[in-house]
Amino acid sequence: MTMTSSRRIVLAMLVLTTLLAGCQSLYFSAMEKVGVHKRDILIDRVEDARESQQDTKEQFQSALDAFMAVTNYDGGDLEATYRDLNDVLERSEERADELSERIDAVEDVAEALFDEWQEELDQYHNLSLRRSSEKQLKTTRQRCDQLIRQMRRAEAKIEPVLVPLRDQVLYLKHNLNARAVNALSQELVQVRSDVASLLHELEVAVDEADRFIRTLEQQS
């Protein structure tokens, strides 16, 4: 790849990033004109992320149950079993993608809210009110950062679960026999442990979301 081509790619990425940021800014401005402020949007998006965490938790528990059920295979249509597990895997991947998108959405509006809040501190004439608002900003930002860290921690637990499930579905696709089922049984020992860890982190993230929502509602 030539230097010119590299520069074009970098430039295109910068333009795309700018356009996306501009779209977000226009969206927030339009919403404020109808009385919906960034704080309200943040609450909505955290609620959406919390819902997605719950859905992800349920989906991965269901996925584990479906894969575990195959270990009791005692004859039958393995082709149908493969299709069922592939469907379960695809639904799990969809939940994972949705969760990542919703966490990104929380980060986007949180950054916009806190940047605006920080800039508006300079508009105060009353120093006591300014200090109070600044303190509240610091506390809210810290709690939001804690929430996002926990959501990302839970998100990071998803791929270690999906990787072996993808492998097993692929292996089963080309080996519709008892050997493939036996390989799945051996792999699920670690998968079960990874799913338990994922579900725990999702539960913690849901609790963090509940606490953060209460914090924002109390400030309204």
N, C-alpha and C positions, 0 to 999 in steps of 0.2 A: 504493500500500500504506500503510495507517495505521500509526502508531507502535505501536499495540497489536498489530497483526499482526506487525510486525517483532520486537517483544519476545517474542511467542509462538514465533516461529521460532528466535530466539536461545536461548530457554529450552529448546526441544525439542532443539536441537543440544547444549546443555550436558548435558541429561539423558542423551542417547544416548551422549555421550563418557564420562560417569560410569559408565553401565551397562557399556560396553565395557571400561573400565579395571577395573571391579569383576569382570567375567568373567575377565579375564586374571589378576587377583590371586587369585581363587578357584582358577583352574586351576593356577597356580604352587604354591599352598598344598597342593592335593590331590596334586600330583606329589611334593612334598617329603615328604609323609606316607608315600609308598611308596618313598622312597629315591632319587627322581630330583630332583636339585637344579637350580637355575637355570643353573649352569655346564654341566651335562649337556645341558639343553635348548638352550642357546646353541650348543653344538657341533653338535647335531642340526640346528638350523635353519640354521647356516652351511653344513653339508654339503648340506642341501636347496637352499639358494641357489646353491651351487657347481654342483650337478647341473642346476639350472634354467638357469644361465649356459651350461653346456655344451650343453644342449638348444636354447637360444635361438641359440647360435652355429651349430649344425648346421642349424636351421630356416631362418635367414636366408641361409645359404650356399645351401641348397636352393632358397629362393625366388628368389635372384638367378639361379641356373642355369636355373630354370623360365622366368623372364621373358626371359633372354638367348636361350633356345632359340627363343622366338617370333620373334625378329628374323630368323631364317633361314626364315621362312614363305615357301613357294612354292606356295601353293594348298592348299585343304582346308577343313574345317569350322571356321570361326572361332567359331561358337557354342560348340562343344566346347572350343575354346581358351580362350574367355572363362570358361567354367565351371571349367576346370582352374586358371586363374590366380586366380579368385575363391576357390577352395578353398585354394590356397596362401596367399593373403592372410589368410584367416580363421584358418588354423593359425598364421600368424606373429603375428597379433594376440592369439591365445590364449596363445602362449608369452610375449609381452610382458606380458600381464596377470598371468600366473603368476609371472613374475620379480619384478614390482613387489610382489605380495603376499608373496613370500618375503623380500624385502628389508625390508618393513615388519615382518614377524615377527621378523627378526633384531634390528631396532631396538627392538622392544617388550621382548624378554627381556633385551637388553643393558642397557637403561635400568633395568629392575627389578633386575638383578644388581648393577650399579654403585651404585645407590641403597642397596641393602641392605648392600653391602660398606662403603660410606662410613659408614653409621649404626653398623655393628658395630665400627668402629675405636674408638669411645668405650668399648667394653666391656673393652678391654685394661687390665691393671694393669702389665704389663711394657712399659716404654717402648721397649725395643729391638725387641721383637716388633711393637709397634704401628708403629714407623717402617718396619720391613721390609715389613709388610703394606700400609702406605700407599704405599710405593714401588712395590710390585708392582701395586697398584690403578692407580696413575698410568700405569705402563707398559702394562698390559693395556687400559686405557681408550683410550690414545693409539693403540694398534695396532688396536683395534676401530673407532675413529673413522676411521682411515686406510682400513680395509677397507670401511666403509660409504660413505665418500666415493668410493672407486673403483667400487663397485657402482652408486652413483647416477650416476657419470660415464658408465658403460657404458649404464645405463638411458636416460640423456638422449640417447644416440645413436640410439635406436630410432625415435622419432617422425619425425625427418628422413628416415628410410628409408621408413617406412610411408606418409607423406603422398603422395609422388609415385606410389607403387604403388597407393594407393587411387584417385588421379586417373586413372591409366592403365586400371585395371580398369573404372572407371565410364565412361570415354570409349569403351573397347572394347565395353562393353555396348550402347551406342547407335550405334556406328559399326563394324559388322562388315565392314570392308573394308581394303584395303591401306593406305589413308591412316592408319588408326588404328595399324597395325603400324609404319609409318614414324615416327609421333609417339612411339611407345614406344621405338623404337631411339634416337631423339635424347635422350629423357629418361634412358635407362639409363646414359649416360656419367657423369652426376653420381651416379646411384644406386649404380653400381659403386664409386665412390670412397667414398661414405658407408658402404656395407656393409663395405668394407675397414677403415675407421676403427672401425666398430662391433665387428667381429671382433677387432681388436687390443685394444680396451678390455675386451672380455669375457675375452680370454686373460689380460690383466693382473689382472683381478678374480678369476679362478680361482686364479692364483698367490698373490694376497693371501689368499684364503680358505684355501688349503693352509697358508700360513705361520701364519695366526692359529690354525687348528685345532691345529697342532703346539705353539704357545705355550700354549694352554689344556691340552692333554694333558700337557705337561711339568709343569704346576702341580698336576696331580691326584695 
